Amino acid sequence: MDNQVTTTVDVVKAIDPKLTSELSDDTIQALISNAGLIALGDRIPKIVEIDGEQVPIRDMATRYMTLHLIATSTGKAGQGITEEKVDVLEKHYADTTSLDWLNKSPWGQAYLRLFQEYGDYGVTKYGVVQH
């Protein structure tokens, strides 16, 4: 793949304009940096070959994590609001108490899928040796 894809503010905004509309470019850039470190820490590879093509898995993971960080920290999605009525103020909240953090947004779920497929998922870091 000659033109390596990178995660930029414009790319993140284009993926979900509604979610990112109220955030500054500096905020999105900071979240991209954090998301990239999370993906690197989770040992998601930079490139994976699938059917003879190079796929930028870490870029995908960085985008998904960036959008997940936004979705879980700002606006109605971060508050768990699924519906809001203005005339007679009424809000409906999603019950997210039983969900782990990555399952609280579709972007987190997409990240989790990549992590489980390509990351350090399921690798035993500590083992017990019986004597």
GUTOR-819032 format. One record per residue: x, z, y of N, C-alpha, C in turn; residue number from 1. Coordinates in Angstrom, 2 decimals. Each point is the difference from the previous one (the first is absolute). Example, Ala and Ser with C-alpha at 12.3 -4.5 7.8 and 13.67 -1.06 7.14 Angstrom:
// residues 2
n_u: 13.19, n_w: 7.80, n_v: -5.69, ca_u: -0.89, ca_w: 0.00, ca_v: 1.19, c_u: 0.90, c_w: 0.00, c_v: 1.20, pos: 1 .
n_u: -0.35, n_w: -0.72, n_v: 1.05, ca_u: 0.82, ca_w: 0.06, ca_v: 1.19, c_u: -0.77, c_w: 0.73, c_v: 1.09, pos: 2 .
***
This chain:
// residues 131
n_u: 0.86, n_w: 0.00, n_v: -1.17, ca_u: -0.86, ca_w: 0.00, ca_v: 1.17, c_u: 0.90, c_w: 0.00, c_v: 1.22, pos: 1 .
n_u: 0.01, n_w: -1.08, n_v: 0.74, ca_u: 0.90, ca_w: -0.15, ca_v: 1.12, c_u: -0.39, c_w: 0.85, c_v: 1.21, pos: 2 .
n_u: -1.25, n_w: -0.02, n_v: 0.37, ca_u: -0.39, ca_w: 0.79, ca_v: 1.16, c_u: -0.55, c_w: 1.35, c_v: -0.48, pos: 3 .
n_u: 0.87, n_w: 0.99, n_v: 0.02, ca_u: -0.38, ca_w: 1.33, ca_v: -0.46, c_u: -1.06, c_w: 0.58, c_v: 0.95, pos: 4 .
n_u: -1.05, n_w: 0.49, n_v: -0.58, ca_u: -1.09, ca_w: 0.59, ca_v: 0.77, c_u: 0.43, c_w: 1.39, c_v: 0.43, pos: 5 .
n_u: -0.31, n_w: 0.35, n_v: 1.23, ca_u: 0.27, ca_w: 1.36, ca_v: 0.45, c_u: -1.26, c_w: 0.56, c_v: 0.62, pos: 6 .
n_u: -0.08, n_w: 1.31, n_v: 0.00, ca_u: -1.17, ca_w: 0.67, ca_v: 0.57, c_u: 0.25, c_w: 0.21, c_v: 1.48, pos: 7 .
n_u: -0.86, n_w: -0.59, n_v: 0.82, ca_u: 0.10, ca_w: 0.14, ca_v: 1.45, c_u: -1.32, c_w: 0.53, c_v: 0.54, pos: 8 .
n_u: 0.02, n_w: 0.40, n_v: 1.24, ca_u: -1.21, ca_w: 0.48, ca_v: 0.66, c_u: -1.08, c_w: -1.09, c_v: -0.03, pos: 9 .
n_u: 0.38, n_w: -1.23, n_v: 0.31, ca_u: -0.97, ca_w: -1.10, ca_v: 0.02, c_u: -0.62, c_w: -0.24, c_v: -1.38, pos: 10 .
n_u: 0.81, n_w: 0.11, n_v: -1.05, ca_u: -0.51, ca_w: -0.18, ca_v: -1.36, c_u: -1.01, c_w: 1.09, c_v: -0.34, pos: 11 .
n_u: 0.33, n_w: 1.24, n_v: 0.32, ca_u: -0.90, ca_w: 1.12, ca_v: -0.29, c_u: -1.31, c_w: -0.15, c_v: 0.78, pos: 12 .
n_u: 0.10, n_w: -0.40, n_v: 1.27, ca_u: -1.20, ca_w: -0.20, ca_v: 0.81, c_u: -0.86, c_w: -1.13, c_v: -0.55, pos: 13 .
n_u: 0.63, n_w: -1.06, n_v: -0.50, ca_u: -0.74, ca_w: -1.14, ca_v: -0.54, c_u: -0.72, c_w: 0.35, c_v: -1.30, pos: 14 .
n_u: 0.56, n_w: 0.89, n_v: -0.78, ca_u: -0.62, ca_w: 0.37, ca_v: -1.28, c_u: -1.30, c_w: 0.77, c_v: 0.24, pos: 15 .
n_u: 0.01, n_w: 0.93, n_v: 0.95, ca_u: -1.21, ca_w: 0.79, ca_v: 0.28, c_u: -0.13, c_w: 0.25, c_v: 1.49, pos: 16 .
n_u: -0.46, n_w: -1.01, n_v: 0.75, ca_u: -0.08, ca_w: 0.13, ca_v: 1.47, c_u: -0.89, c_w: 1.15, c_v: 0.46, pos: 17 .
n_u: -1.08, n_w: 0.26, n_v: -0.68, ca_u: -0.92, ca_w: 1.06, ca_v: 0.41, c_u: 0.66, c_w: 1.38, c_v: -0.12, pos: 18 .
n_u: 0.71, n_w: 0.20, n_v: -1.09, ca_u: 0.66, ca_w: 1.29, ca_v: -0.24, c_u: 1.11, c_w: 0.27, c_v: 1.00, pos: 19 .
n_u: 0.70, n_w: -1.05, n_v: 0.40, ca_u: 1.18, ca_w: 0.16, ca_v: 0.87, c_u: -0.28, c_w: -0.22, c_v: 1.48, pos: 20 .
n_u: -1.23, n_w: -0.32, n_v: 0.36, ca_u: -0.31, ca_w: -0.41, ca_v: 1.38, c_u: 0.30, c_w: 1.05, c_v: 1.06, pos: 21 .
n_u: -0.08, n_w: 1.26, n_v: -0.33, ca_u: 0.19, ca_w: 1.04, ca_v: 1.01, c_u: 1.39, c_w: 0.62, c_v: -0.01, pos: 22 .
n_u: 0.91, n_w: -0.56, n_v: -0.81, ca_u: 1.34, ca_w: 0.56, ca_v: -0.09, c_u: 0.99, c_w: -0.85, c_v: 0.79, pos: 23 .
n_u: 0.98, n_w: 0.67, n_v: 0.60, ca_u: 1.05, ca_w: -0.73, ca_v: 0.73, c_u: 0.97, c_w: -0.63, c_v: -1.00, pos: 24 .
n_u: 0.70, n_w: -1.01, n_v: 0.46, ca_u: 1.01, ca_w: -0.64, ca_v: -0.84, c_u: 1.09, c_w: 0.98, c_v: -0.42, pos: 25 .
n_u: 0.37, n_w: 0.91, n_v: 0.90, ca_u: 1.03, ca_w: 1.00, ca_v: -0.33, c_u: -0.45, c_w: 0.92, c_v: -1.12, pos: 26 .
n_u: -1.27, n_w: 0.40, n_v: 0.02, ca_u: -0.54, ca_w: 0.86, ca_v: -1.05, c_u: 0.00, c_w: -0.73, c_v: -1.34, pos: 27 .
n_u: -0.46, n_w: -1.24, n_v: 0.02, ca_u: -0.02, ca_w: -0.78, ca_v: -1.24, c_u: 1.42, c_w: -0.21, c_v: -0.52, pos: 28 .
n_u: 0.95, n_w: -0.27, n_v: 0.88, ca_u: 1.40, ca_w: -0.18, ca_v: -0.42, c_u: 0.55, c_w: 1.27, c_v: -0.63, pos: 29 .
n_u: -0.32, n_w: 1.15, n_v: 0.58, ca_u: 0.45, ca_w: 1.27, ca_v: -0.57, c_u: -0.60, c_w: 0.21, c_v: -1.40, pos: 30 .
n_u: -1.27, n_w: -0.35, n_v: -0.15, ca_u: -0.65, ca_w: 0.14, ca_v: -1.31, c_u: 0.59, c_w: -0.98, c_v: -1.01, pos: 31 .
n_u: 0.35, n_w: -1.20, n_v: 0.44, ca_u: 0.64, ca_w: -0.98, ca_v: -0.89, c_u: 1.34, c_w: 0.57, c_v: -0.49, pos: 32 .
n_u: 0.76, n_w: 0.60, n_v: 0.90, ca_u: 1.28, ca_w: 0.60, ca_v: -0.38, c_u: -0.19, c_w: 1.10, c_v: -1.03, pos: 33 .
n_u: -0.97, n_w: 0.88, n_v: 0.23, ca_u: -0.27, ca_w: 1.08, ca_v: -0.96, c_u: -0.48, c_w: -0.55, c_v: -1.33, pos: 34 .
n_u: -0.88, n_w: -0.99, n_v: 0.04, ca_u: -0.52, ca_w: -0.59, ca_v: -1.23, c_u: 1.11, c_w: -0.68, c_v: -0.80, pos: 35 .
n_u: 0.92, n_w: -0.63, n_v: 0.71, ca_u: 1.14, ca_w: -0.64, ca_v: -0.68, c_u: 0.87, c_w: 1.03, c_v: -0.71, pos: 36 .
n_u: 0.20, n_w: 1.15, n_v: 0.63, ca_u: 0.77, ca_w: 1.06, ca_v: -0.63, c_u: -0.72, c_w: 0.57, c_v: -1.22, pos: 37 .
n_u: -1.32, n_w: 0.11, n_v: 0.10, ca_u: -0.78, ca_w: 0.48, ca_v: -1.15, c_u: 0.14, c_w: -0.96, c_v: -1.16, pos: 38 .
n_u: -0.14, n_w: -1.30, n_v: 0.26, ca_u: 0.13, ca_w: -1.00, ca_v: -1.06, c_u: 1.39, c_w: 0.01, c_v: -0.61, pos: 39 .
n_u: 1.01, n_w: 0.15, n_v: 0.84, ca_u: 1.38, ca_w: 0.07, ca_v: -0.49, c_u: 0.19, c_w: 1.26, c_v: -0.84, pos: 40 .
n_u: -0.52, n_w: 1.13, n_v: 0.47, ca_u: 0.10, ca_w: 1.25, ca_v: -0.75, c_u: -0.73, c_w: -0.05, c_v: -1.33, pos: 41 .
n_u: -1.06, n_w: -0.78, n_v: -0.05, ca_u: -0.74, ca_w: -0.17, ca_v: -1.26, c_u: 0.66, c_w: -1.04, c_v: -0.91, pos: 42 .
n_u: 1.14, n_w: -0.50, n_v: 0.45, ca_u: 0.81, ca_w: -0.96, ca_v: -0.76, c_u: -0.76, c_w: -1.29, c_v: -0.33, pos: 43 .
n_u: -0.81, n_w: -0.43, n_v: 0.96, ca_u: -0.68, ca_w: -1.28, ca_v: -0.18, c_u: 1.02, c_w: -1.09, c_v: 0.31, pos: 44 .
n_u: 0.21, n_w: -0.93, n_v: -0.92, ca_u: 1.04, ca_w: -1.01, ca_v: 0.21, c_u: -0.33, c_w: -0.93, c_v: 1.16, pos: 45 .
n_u: 1.06, n_w: -0.53, n_v: 0.61, ca_u: -0.18, ca_w: -0.89, ca_v: 1.14, c_u: -0.67, c_w: -1.30, c_v: -0.43, pos: 46 .
n_u: 0.49, n_w: -0.60, n_v: -1.06, ca_u: -0.50, ca_w: -1.28, ca_v: -0.49, c_u: -0.21, c_w: 0.09, c_v: -1.51, pos: 47 .
n_u: -1.09, n_w: -0.58, n_v: -0.48, ca_u: -0.27, ca_w: -0.08, ca_v: -1.43, c_u: -0.30, c_w: -1.46, c_v: -0.32, pos: 48 .
n_u: 0.51, n_w: -0.47, n_v: -1.12, ca_u: -0.30, ca_w: -1.37, ca_v: -0.40, c_u: -1.22, c_w: 0.00, c_v: -0.91, pos: 49 .
n_u: -1.00, n_w: -0.77, n_v: 0.40, ca_u: -1.24, ca_w: -0.13, ca_v: -0.77, c_u: -0.27, c_w: -1.48, c_v: -0.19, pos: 50 .
n_u: -0.08, n_w: -0.44, n_v: -1.23, ca_u: -0.23, ca_w: -1.40, ca_v: -0.33, c_u: 0.97, c_w: -0.93, c_v: 0.75, pos: 51 .
n_u: 1.25, n_w: 0.40, n_v: 0.07, ca_u: 1.02, ca_w: -0.83, ca_v: 0.62, c_u: 0.04, c_w: 0.04, c_v: 1.52, pos: 52 .
n_u: -0.85, n_w: 0.80, n_v: 0.61, ca_u: -0.03, ca_w: 0.11, ca_v: 1.47, c_u: 0.43, c_w: 1.39, c_v: 0.44, pos: 53 .
n_u: 0.72, n_w: 0.04, n_v: 1.12, ca_u: 0.44, ca_w: 1.27, ca_v: 0.57, c_u: -1.14, c_w: 0.59, c_v: 0.84, pos: 54 .
n_u: -0.40, n_w: 1.22, n_v: -0.33, ca_u: -1.10, ca_w: 0.66, ca_v: 0.71, c_u: 0.56, c_w: 1.24, c_v: 0.71, pos: 55 .
n_u: -0.21, n_w: 0.11, n_v: 1.31, ca_u: 0.54, ca_w: 1.12, ca_v: 0.78, c_u: -0.84, c_w: 1.28, c_v: -0.16, pos: 56 .
n_u: 0.16, n_w: 0.65, n_v: -1.13, ca_u: -0.83, ca_w: 1.16, ca_v: -0.35, c_u: 0.16, c_w: 1.15, c_v: 1.00, pos: 57 .
n_u: 1.24, n_w: 0.28, n_v: 0.43, ca_u: 0.18, ca_w: 1.12, ca_v: 0.93, c_u: -0.67, c_w: -0.27, c_v: 1.34, pos: 58 .
n_u: 0.01, n_w: -1.25, n_v: 0.46, ca_u: -0.72, ca_w: -0.34, ca_v: 1.23, c_u: -1.50, c_w: 0.23, c_v: -0.17, pos: 59 .
n_u: -0.52, n_w: -0.42, n_v: -1.14, ca_u: -1.43, ca_w: 0.23, ca_v: -0.27, c_u: -0.29, c_w: 1.49, c_v: 0.02, pos: 60 .
n_u: 0.83, n_w: 0.79, n_v: -0.67, ca_u: -0.20, ca_w: 1.44, ca_v: -0.06, c_u: 0.09, c_w: 0.63, c_v: 1.39, pos: 61 .
n_u: 0.95, n_w: -0.48, n_v: 0.80, ca_u: 0.16, ca_w: 0.53, ca_v: 1.37, c_u: -1.23, c_w: -0.29, c_v: 0.84, pos: 62 .
n_u: -0.55, n_w: -1.20, n_v: -0.12, ca_u: -1.23, ca_w: -0.33, ca_v: 0.73, c_u: -1.15, c_w: 0.89, c_v: -0.43, pos: 63 .
n_u: -0.18, n_w: 0.12, n_v: -1.31, ca_u: -1.12, ca_w: 0.80, ca_v: -0.51, c_u: 0.14, c_w: 1.46, c_v: 0.43, pos: 64 .
n_u: 1.22, n_w: 0.55, n_v: -0.09, ca_u: 0.20, ca_w: 1.39, ca_v: 0.38, c_u: -0.20, c_w: 0.18, c_v: 1.50, pos: 65 .
n_u: 0.45, n_w: -0.95, n_v: 0.81, ca_u: -0.22, ca_w: 0.08, ca_v: 1.45, c_u: -1.49, c_w: 0.07, c_v: 0.31, pos: 66 .
n_u: -0.76, n_w: -0.88, n_v: -0.59, ca_u: -1.44, ca_w: -0.03, ca_v: 0.24, c_u: -0.68, c_w: 1.25, c_v: -0.57, pos: 67 .
n_u: 0.51, n_w: 0.51, n_v: -1.11, ca_u: -0.54, ca_w: 1.24, ca_v: -0.57, c_u: 0.26, c_w: 1.18, c_v: 0.94, pos: 68 .
n_u: 1.22, n_w: 0.08, n_v: 0.56, ca_u: 0.31, ca_w: 1.08, ca_v: 0.94, c_u: -0.93, c_w: -0.07, c_v: 1.21, pos: 69 .
n_u: -0.29, n_w: -1.20, n_v: 0.47, ca_u: -0.92, ca_w: -0.16, ca_v: 1.13, c_u: -1.41, c_w: 0.41, c_v: -0.40, pos: 70 .
n_u: -0.44, n_w: -0.50, n_v: -1.15, ca_u: -1.39, ca_w: 0.24, ca_v: -0.44, c_u: -0.27, c_w: 1.47, c_v: -0.25, pos: 71 .
n_u: 0.98, n_w: 0.74, n_v: -0.48, ca_u: -0.24, ca_w: 1.40, ca_v: -0.33, c_u: 0.29, c_w: 0.96, c_v: 1.15, pos: 72 .
n_u: 0.49, n_w: -0.54, n_v: 1.11, ca_u: 0.32, ca_w: 0.90, ca_v: 1.10, c_u: -0.78, c_w: -0.26, c_v: 1.28, pos: 73 .
n_u: -0.69, n_w: -1.14, n_v: 0.08, ca_u: -0.70, ca_w: -0.32, ca_v: 1.24, c_u: -1.43, c_w: -0.41, c_v: -0.26, pos: 74 .
n_u: -0.81, n_w: 0.18, n_v: 1.00, ca_u: -1.35, ca_w: -0.55, ca_v: -0.01, c_u: -0.91, c_w: 0.56, c_v: -1.07, pos: 75 .
n_u: -1.05, n_w: -0.73, n_v: -0.24, ca_u: -1.04, ca_w: 0.43, ca_v: -0.92, c_u: 0.50, c_w: 0.08, c_v: -1.44, pos: 76 .
n_u: 0.86, n_w: -0.94, n_v: -0.40, ca_u: 0.52, ca_w: 0.01, ca_v: -1.36, c_u: 0.79, c_w: 1.27, c_v: -0.26, pos: 77 .
n_u: 0.79, n_w: 0.44, n_v: 0.99, ca_u: 0.78, ca_w: 1.21, ca_v: -0.15, c_u: -0.86, c_w: 1.25, c_v: -0.07, pos: 78 .
n_u: -1.17, n_w: -0.06, n_v: 0.60, ca_u: -0.91, ca_w: 1.13, ca_v: -0.02, c_u: -0.96, c_w: -0.06, c_v: -1.19, pos: 79 .
n_u: 0.03, n_w: -1.06, n_v: -0.75, ca_u: -0.89, ca_w: -0.15, ca_v: -1.15, c_u: -1.40, c_w: -0.46, c_v: 0.39, pos: 80 .
n_u: -0.18, n_w: -0.49, n_v: 1.22, ca_u: -1.31, ca_w: -0.44, ca_v: 0.45, c_u: -0.30, c_w: -1.37, c_v: -0.60, pos: 81 .
n_u: -1.12, n_w: -0.11, n_v: -0.69, ca_u: -0.38, ca_w: -1.27, ca_v: -0.59, c_u: -1.09, c_w: -0.69, c_v: 0.81, pos: 82 .
n_u: -0.75, n_w: 0.78, n_v: 0.79, ca_u: -1.10, ca_w: -0.57, ca_v: 0.78, c_u: -0.22, c_w: 0.89, c_v: 1.21, pos: 83 .
n_u: -0.34, n_w: -0.61, n_v: 1.13, ca_u: -0.26, ca_w: 0.76, ca_v: 1.21, c_u: -1.19, c_w: -0.61, c_v: 0.72, pos: 84 .
n_u: -0.93, n_w: 0.84, n_v: 0.44, ca_u: -1.19, ca_w: -0.46, ca_v: 0.71, c_u: 0.09, c_w: 0.56, c_v: 1.41, pos: 85 .
n_u: -0.28, n_w: -0.81, n_v: 1.02, ca_u: 0.21, ca_w: 0.42, ca_v: 1.37, c_u: -1.25, c_w: 0.62, c_v: 0.63, pos: 86 .
n_u: -1.17, n_w: -0.60, n_v: -0.16, ca_u: -1.21, ca_w: 0.45, ca_v: 0.68, c_u: -0.26, c_w: 1.48, c_v: -0.24, pos: 87 .
n_u: -0.26, n_w: 0.37, n_v: -1.20, ca_u: -0.11, ca_w: 1.41, ca_v: -0.36, c_u: 1.27, c_w: 0.25, c_v: -0.80, pos: 88 .
n_u: 0.96, n_w: 0.63, n_v: 0.64, ca_u: 1.34, ca_w: 0.12, ca_v: -0.57, c_u: -0.05, c_w: 0.40, c_v: -1.46, pos: 89 .
n_u: 0.57, n_w: -0.84, n_v: -0.82, ca_u: -0.02, ca_w: 0.22, ca_v: -1.44, c_u: 1.27, c_w: -0.59, c_v: -0.59, pos: 90 .
n_u: 0.70, n_w: 0.77, n_v: -0.82, ca_u: 1.21, ca_w: -0.48, ca_v: -0.66, c_u: -0.12, c_w: 0.28, c_v: -1.49, pos: 91 .
n_u: 0.53, n_w: -0.91, n_v: -0.79, ca_u: 0.05, ca_w: 0.17, ca_v: -1.44, c_u: 1.47, c_w: 0.02, c_v: -0.41, pos: 92 .
n_u: 0.39, n_w: 1.01, n_v: -0.75, ca_u: 1.38, ca_w: 0.14, ca_v: -0.40, c_u: 0.17, c_w: -0.31, c_v: -1.48, pos: 93 .
n_u: 1.11, n_w: -0.64, n_v: -0.31, ca_u: 0.32, ca_w: -0.25, ca_v: -1.40, c_u: 0.62, c_w: 1.27, c_v: -0.58, pos: 94 .
n_u: -0.30, n_w: 0.29, n_v: -1.23, ca_u: 0.60, ca_w: 1.15, ca_v: -0.67, c_u: 1.34, c_w: -0.45, c_v: -0.57, pos: 95 .
n_u: 1.05, n_w: 0.32, n_v: 0.73, ca_u: 1.34, ca_w: -0.39, ca_v: -0.46, c_u: 0.78, c_w: 1.20, c_v: -0.52, pos: 96 .
n_u: -0.68, n_w: 1.12, n_v: -0.21, ca_u: 0.69, ca_w: 1.21, ca_v: -0.43, c_u: 0.63, c_w: -0.13, c_v: -1.38, pos: 97 .
n_u: -0.58, n_w: -0.83, n_v: -0.85, ca_u: 0.54, ca_w: -0.13, ca_v: -1.35, c_u: 1.00, c_w: -1.16, c_v: -0.12, pos: 98 .
n_u: 0.23, n_w: -0.72, n_v: 1.10, ca_u: 0.93, ca_w: -1.12, ca_v: -0.04, c_u: 1.40, c_w: 0.44, c_v: 0.42, pos: 99 .
n_u: 1.01, n_w: -0.55, n_v: -0.70, ca_u: 1.35, ca_w: 0.26, ca_v: 0.48, c_u: 0.24, c_w: -0.87, c_v: 1.23, pos: 100 .
n_u: 1.07, n_w: 0.26, n_v: 0.70, ca_u: 0.24, ca_w: -0.61, ca_v: 1.31, c_u: -0.01, c_w: -1.53, c_v: -0.05, pos: 101 .
n_u: 0.65, n_w: -0.62, n_v: -0.98, ca_u: 0.06, ca_w: -1.46, ca_v: -0.03, c_u: -1.35, c_w: -0.64, c_v: -0.32, pos: 102 .
n_u: -0.90, n_w: 0.72, n_v: -0.60, ca_u: -1.31, ca_w: -0.56, ca_v: -0.32, c_u: -1.00, c_w: 0.14, c_v: 1.14, pos: 103 .
n_u: 0.42, n_w: 0.51, n_v: 1.13, ca_u: -0.91, ca_w: 0.20, ca_v: 1.13, c_u: -0.19, c_w: -1.24, c_v: 0.86, pos: 104 .
n_u: 0.72, n_w: -1.08, n_v: -0.29, ca_u: -0.22, ca_w: -1.26, ca_v: 0.71, c_u: 0.29, c_w: -1.15, c_v: -0.95, pos: 105 .
n_u: -0.60, n_w: -1.17, n_v: 0.26, ca_u: 0.31, ca_w: -1.16, ca_v: -0.85, c_u: 1.48, c_w: -0.39, c_v: 0.10, pos: 106 .
n_u: 0.62, n_w: 0.27, n_v: 1.16, ca_u: 1.42, ca_w: -0.33, ca_v: 0.17, c_u: 0.86, c_w: 0.92, c_v: -0.84, pos: 107 .
n_u: -0.37, n_w: 1.26, n_v: -0.09, ca_u: 0.73, ca_w: 0.94, ca_v: -0.85, c_u: -0.14, c_w: -0.37, c_v: -1.47, pos: 108 .
n_u: -1.18, n_w: -0.47, n_v: -0.36, ca_u: -0.22, ca_w: -0.43, ca_v: -1.38, c_u: 0.84, c_w: -1.22, c_v: -0.33, pos: 109 .
n_u: 0.14, n_w: -0.93, n_v: 0.96, ca_u: 0.84, ca_w: -1.18, ca_v: -0.21, c_u: 1.47, c_w: 0.42, c_v: -0.14, pos: 110 .
n_u: 0.43, n_w: 0.96, n_v: 0.82, ca_u: 1.37, ca_w: 0.51, ca_v: -0.12, c_u: 0.21, c_w: 0.64, c_v: -1.36, pos: 111 .
n_u: -0.95, n_w: 0.81, n_v: -0.41, ca_u: 0.10, ca_w: 0.70, ca_v: -1.28, c_u: 0.12, c_w: -0.99, c_v: -1.16, pos: 112 .
n_u: -0.73, n_w: -1.09, n_v: 0.06, ca_u: 0.09, ca_w: -1.02, ca_v: -1.05, c_u: 1.41, c_w: -0.57, c_v: -0.07, pos: 113 .
n_u: 0.60, n_w: -0.32, n_v: 1.16, ca_u: 1.37, ca_w: -0.50, ca_v: 0.01, c_u: 0.98, c_w: 1.06, c_v: -0.49, pos: 114 .
n_u: -0.21, n_w: 1.24, n_v: 0.42, ca_u: 0.87, ca_w: 1.09, ca_v: -0.42, c_u: -0.04, c_w: 0.17, c_v: -1.53, pos: 115 .
n_u: -1.19, n_w: -0.03, n_v: -0.55, ca_u: -0.14, ca_w: 0.16, ca_v: -1.44, c_u: 0.62, c_w: -1.17, c_v: -0.77, pos: 116 .
n_u: -0.08, n_w: -1.18, n_v: 0.56, ca_u: 0.51, ca_w: -1.19, ca_v: -0.68, c_u: 1.52, c_w: -0.16, c_v: 0.17, pos: 117 .
n_u: 0.50, n_w: 0.27, n_v: 1.21, ca_u: 1.39, ca_w: -0.32, ca_v: 0.29, c_u: 0.86, c_w: 1.17, c_v: 0.44, pos: 118 .
n_u: -0.61, n_w: 1.10, n_v: 0.40, ca_u: 0.76, ca_w: 1.13, ca_v: 0.54, c_u: 0.56, c_w: 0.89, c_v: -1.09, pos: 119 .
n_u: 0.35, n_w: 1.18, n_v: 0.40, ca_u: 0.62, ca_w: 0.96, ca_v: -0.90, c_u: -1.07, c_w: 0.81, c_v: -0.74, pos: 120 .
n_u: -1.15, n_w: -0.62, n_v: -0.22, ca_u: -1.14, ca_w: 0.65, ca_v: -0.64, c_u: 0.29, c_w: 0.26, c_v: -1.48, pos: 121 .
n_u: -0.23, n_w: 1.21, n_v: -0.41, ca_u: 0.11, ca_w: 0.31, ca_v: -1.41, c_u: 1.41, c_w: 0.21, c_v: -0.50, pos: 122 .
n_u: 0.98, n_w: -0.08, n_v: 0.90, ca_u: 1.38, ca_w: 0.22, ca_v: -0.42, c_u: 0.26, c_w: 1.49, c_v: -0.01, pos: 123 .
n_u: 0.45, n_w: 0.50, n_v: -1.12, ca_u: 0.27, ca_w: 1.42, ca_v: -0.11, c_u: 1.31, c_w: 0.31, c_v: 0.71, pos: 124 .
n_u: -0.07, n_w: 0.90, n_v: 0.94, ca_u: 1.19, ca_w: 0.39, ca_v: 0.74, c_u: 0.62, c_w: 1.25, c_v: -0.61, pos: 125 .
n_u: -0.80, n_w: 0.79, n_v: -0.66, ca_u: 0.48, ca_w: 1.22, ca_v: -0.63, c_u: -0.51, c_w: 0.00, c_v: -1.44, pos: 126 .
n_u: 0.81, n_w: 0.47, n_v: -0.86, ca_u: -0.42, ca_w: 0.08, ca_v: -1.39, c_u: 0.40, c_w: 1.34, c_v: -0.58, pos: 127 .
n_u: -0.71, n_w: 0.41, n_v: -1.01, ca_u: 0.30, ca_w: 1.25, ca_v: -0.68, c_u: 0.68, c_w: -0.35, c_v: -1.31, pos: 128 .
n_u: 1.16, n_w: 0.56, n_v: -0.20, ca_u: 0.72, ca_w: -0.23, ca_v: -1.25, c_u: -0.11, c_w: 1.27, c_v: -0.82, pos: 129 .
n_u: -0.57, n_w: -0.14, n_v: -1.17, ca_u: -0.14, ca_w: 1.16, ca_v: -0.87, c_u: 1.27, c_w: 0.20, c_v: -0.78, pos: 130 .
n_u: 0.38, n_w: 1.28, n_v: -0.17, ca_u: 1.23, ca_w: 0.31, ca_v: -0.76, c_u: -0.35, c_w: 0.43, c_v: -1.39, pos: 131 .
***
